[in-house]
């Protein structure tokens, strides 16, 4: 299972996509930090000015501006972009966890259908033995034609069950091959990780590893910085500006105009855009807090439900194991009573055999249902990467 999960995480496009978006967001931080550095620009001013001669005299300008103090505008833009990185990284973690869970499910389902196939083959063997018994009795005139038809129908039904199981097995093998990027048949062992059976024993998640909580926390940080940015945008910015301008029609004489000094700029009115951005950020902050609370509630509920189901399924499995032993004895007794005493009908024997194997099918299904529930506990508690030894590993160039 661990090998299949690692192969899936190493190549799957779902992880590649989220990693690409993370790298994109990293460049957004670099863009925001550029606000700390000087800004150089040029332009051609072809406007008419009454301070100049009446002739057309366009100016070629070069300007340099260095922000000195802006009440936190650049700082908060960097914080917003940095929170975006945390959000994108949580999406990478979510993609890895989702992929690991789906891959683990596939391995479990392959093992389930192999186990069910073994039960189905045993059922076919047992029903065919009953059919051979009926044929022998029919040849001797001890059984009717209807008994023979009933036995043959049960054999056909058992064979149909096996075909259905084999179809499901092929389906899950194809799913696993697709998830893991494997061409050709997959080789899945019947063993499972030792930690799996204990995954639901603890209902105390490590919230710092849960991607949904990480995403909500990143959204909260971004919204808080957005509120601070909206406030800062209502305040002026102090910068040191320098410039040089020259009339392009008099380049031969090159008599440029120079300017240098402190500059204070600010917005007097922008149609309410600043206020709207602040209100939007306040709403985003409330939404992120609600998203975090919802994630906590959902995860705790999922863990509680899984633990409860494990307890009930364990009890059911013990009951079915006892029933299996009882039904095996009942089936063997009915066989003796049908063959030697004639106190049981063929239908009684066939039904007893069917109930025996139904119990075996149920036991097998419960076993693998428990494995799936333990995977769910590992997923919801944020321990998928730790369990599959992915933490600290480099996946597609990113350290998890």
N, C-alpha and C positions, 0 to 999 in steps of 0.2 A: 504493500500500500504506500509506504513512504517513497519508494522509487517512482511509482506512478505519479504521485503528487508532485514530486520534484521535476519530473519530465514535463508535466503539464504546465507548471509555473514557468519553467525555463523558456518555453516557446510560444505559449498561447497568445493570440492577438489581443484578447481582452486585457491582459497585463501590459502588453506592448502599447496599447492605446492609452491607458492611464499613465504610464511612464512618460509617454510623449507629451501629454498634457502637463505633467509635473515639470518637465524640462521647459516647456513653454512658459509656465508660471514663474520659473526661476529667472527668465529673461525679463519678466515684468518687474521683478525686484531691482534688477540692474537699471531698468528704465527709470524707476522711481528714484533711485540713488543718484542718477545723473543730475537731479535738481540741486545737489550740493556743489556741483562743479560749474565752472564758468560756461556761459553760453555765448557763442560767437555767431554773428549773422551778417548778411550783406543784403543790399537792396538797391534798386534804381528808382529814384523819386522823380517822376515826370510831372508833378503838380505845378501849377502856376502860383507864384507868390508875389504879393505887392511890394515885398521888401527887396525884390530883385529887379533887374532891368526888365523891360517889356518883352525882350526877346525870349525865345524858348531856350531854357537852360536846365536840362535834367541833371540831377545829382546822383553820383555813385557813392553809396554809403557803406562803411564797415563799422560794426558795433560789437562791443564786448560788455557783457553784464555778469556780475558775480553777486549772487544773493548773499546778504549778510545776516538778515534776520527776518523771518516770515511767520512768527508766532506758531510754528509747528506744522506748517503746510506740508513741507517735504517729509518731515519726520512721520507724519500720519499717513502719507501716501506710501512710504516704505513699510509701515506697520500693516497697512491694508494688503499690500503685495505679499508680505511675509506670512500673514495669516492665510493668504491664498495658497501659499506653498504647503502649509500645514494641512489645509483642506484637500489639496491635490494628493498629498502623500497618504492621507486617510483613504482616499479613493483607490490608490494603489493597493493599500492593505486590504480594503474591502474586496477588490478584484482577486487578490491572492487567496483570501479566505474563502470566497465564493467558489473559486476554481478548485481549491483543495477539498472543499466539502463535496462538490459534485463528483470529483474524481474518487474520493473515498466511498461515496454512495455507489458508484459504478462497480468498484471492487467488491463491496458488500453484496450487491445484487448478483454479480457473477457467482460469488460463493453460495448465495442463497439458492440460485437456480441449479447449481451443481448438486447441492444437497437435496433439493426437491426432486431432481432427476434421479438420484439414487433411490429415493423413496418410491418414485413412480416405477422404476424398473423392478424393485422388490414387489410392488403391487401386481405388476404384470406377471411376474414369476408365480406369485401365490394364486392369482386368478386362473392362470393357465393350468396350474396343478389341480385346481378344482374342476376346470374344464376337462382335463384328462380323466379325472375321477368320474365325472358325469358321462363321458363317452364310454368308459368301461362299463358303467352301470347300464347305459342305454343298450350297448351291445348284448348285455345279459338279460335285457328286458326288465331291469329293476328301476329304470327311470324313463320318463316320458320324453317325447320330442320337445315339448315346451321347456323342460329343464335344460336340455342341450342348447336351445336358442337363448335362454336367459343367461347361461354361462358364457356363450359366445359374445353376447351383447356387452357383458361386463368386461370381457377381454378387450373388445374394441374401444370401450369407453376409457379403460386404463391406458391403452395405446394412444388414444387421442390426447389424454392428459399429458403424457410424456412428450408428444409432438409440440404441444403448446408450451411446455416448459423449455424445451430445446429452442423454440422460436424466441422466447424471452431471453434465454442465455445468449443467443447470437446477437440479439438487439443490444444487450448491455455490453457485450464484448466490442461491438462496433462503436458504441458511445465512448467506451474507455479508450479505444484506439484513436478516436477523433479528438478527445480531450488531451491525450498525451502526445499527439502528433506521430503516432506509430503507423507505419505502413505494413499491413499484413496482420496475421493473428497475434493476439496478446497472450502473454504467459502470466497467469495469476496464480499465486500459491494459495493454499488453504489457511495460512497463518495470518494472524492479525497482531497489531502492536500490543505490547503488554499493558501500556497505559490506558488502552481504550476502555476496559471494563470498569475503570475507576473514575471516568471523566465526569460523571454526574454525582459523585460523592460530595463535592463541594459546590455550594450555591453562592459563593462569594466571588464575583467576577473581578478581574483586574481592569478597572474602567479605563486606565490609560492605554490599554491595548485594544479596546473595542472600537472598530472603525467608525461606527455610527456616532458614538460619543465624541470621538476625536474630530469628526466633521462638524458636529454641533459646536464644540468648543472653538474651532477655527472660525466658524461663522460668527460666533459671539465676539471674538477678538476683532474681526474685520468690521463688524457693526460699531463697536466701541470706538475704533479708530476713525470710522466714517463720521461719527457724531463730532469727534474732536476736530476733524478736518473741516466740517461744515461751519463750525464756530470760527476756526482760524481764517477761513475764506472771507469772513466779514471784517477782518482786520487788515491793516496795510502791510506791505512788504518793503523792507529797506534793502537797497542794493547799491553796489558801486558800478557805475556805468561809464564807459569811455567810447568815443566814436571819432571817426574821420570821414569827411565828405568832400567830394571834389566835383566840380562842374565838368561833365564829360565833353563839353564843347571847348574847354580850355585846358585839356590835358597837357598840351605842349608847354604851357606856362607852369603847370602844377602848383597851384596856390590853394591847398586844401584848407578846410575848416576843421579845427580840432575841438573836442569837448570832453570833459572828464569831471566827475563829481558824484555825490550821493544822490540817490533817487528814491523817493517814496511813492509807491503806487497803491491804489486800493479801489475797490468797487463801490460806487455810490448807489447804483440801482441796476439790477439785472433781471427785473421782471418777477422776482420772487423765487428764482432758481435756487439760491442758497438756502432759503427757508424750506423749500420743498425737499432738497437733498438731506437736510437735517431731519425733517420729519420722516423721510423714507428710511434713514439710518436708525431712527428710534424704533420704527416698526420692525425693521430687520433684527434689531437686538432682541425685542420681545419674541419674535418668531424663533430665533436661535435658542433662546432660553427654553421655550416650549418644546422645541425639537430635542433638546438634550434631556428634558424631563420625560418626554415620550419614549426616547431610546432606553432610558433607565427602566421605565415601567415595563416596556415590551420585553426587554431582555430578562428581567426578573420573572416575569410571567412565563416566558418560554422555558426558563430553567426549572421553575416550580412545576410546570406541566410535565416536562420531561422526567423529572424525578418521580412524580406521582405515577406516571405511566410505567416507568421501570418497576416500581414496587408492585403495581397490579399485574404486570405481565410476568414478573418472577413468580408470583403466587399462582397465576394461571398455568405457567409452565410446569410447576411442581404438581399441580392437580392433573394436568394432562399426562405427565410421566406415569403417575399412579394409574390413570385410566388406561394408558397404553398397555401396561402390564396386565391389567384386568381384562382388557379386550382381547389380548393375545390368548389368555387362558380360555376366555369365552369362545373365541373362534375355534380353538383346538377341541374344546368340549363339544361344540355344535357339529364339528366334523365327525367326531366319534358317534354322536347321537344320530346323525344323518346316515352314516354308512352302516353302522352295526345295529343300532336299535330302531331306526326309522321313526324316532320321536321328534325329529326336527326336519323341516323342509329345506330344499336347496336355497330358497329365498332367505331363510334364517341364516344359513351359512354364508351366503354372499353378502348379506347386510352386515354380519359380524365382521367379516374380512374388510369390508369397506370402512366401517367405523374404526377399525384398528389403524388402517392407513390414513384415514382422515385425521386421527389424533397425531400420527407421526408427521403429517404435513403441517399441522398446527404448531407442533413443537419446533419444527425447523423454521417456520415463519417467525415465530416469537423470538427465537434465538437471534435472527438477523434483524428483526425489528429493534431489539435491544441494542445491537451494534449501531444502528442508525441513530437511535436516541442518544447514545453516548457521543456520536459525532456531533449531533446537534448541541449537546452541552458544551463540547469543546469549542464549537463555533461561537455560540452565544456568549461564552465567558471570555472571548478574545484570546484563546490559547492555541488556535490552529497553527500559527507560525512557530510557536514554541514546541508544540507537540510533534510537528513534522520537521523539526530542526532547520527551519528556514530563517529564524531570527539571526540577524547579523550576517546572513549570507548575501552575496551579491547576485541579484537577479536582473538580467538584461541591463547591466551597468548601474543599477541602483541598489544600495544597501538597505535591507529590510530591518 
